[in-house]
């Protein structure tokens, strides 16, 4: 069994995450020669207030820029 762990900022849609899981499993299966049914993918979503970029949280950076951006 192969376990893939992805950590990313919150905000992606369910469809985007499903597509990411599919593509990662297919690529890892090809690369390691593992059947995709033996691959597990875990997505950890981190809140923007819990993600640091330099000296600011992502939420603080967004507020300073007046936007919501992905890091």
TABELHU-V51555 format. One record per backbone hydrogen bond with DSSP energy under -0.5 kcal/mol. CO is the residue of the C=O (numbers start at 0). NH is the residue of the N-H. If there is no record, write none. Layout:
# TABELHU-V51555
{{CO,NH} {CO,NH}}
This chain:
# TABELHU-V51555
{{1,3} {1,39} {3,41} {5,43} {7,45} {12,16} {13,17} {14,18} {15,19} {16,20} {17,21} {18,22} {19,23} {20,24} {21,25} {22,26} {23,27} {24,28} {25,29} {26,30} {27,31} {28,32} {28,33} {34,37} {35,38} {37,1} {39,3} {41,5} {41,43} {42,44} {43,7} {45,9} {46,49} {47,50} {47,57} {47,58} {49,51} {50,57} {52,55} {55,52} {56,60} {57,61} {58,62} {59,63} {60,64} {61,65} {61,66} {66,68}}
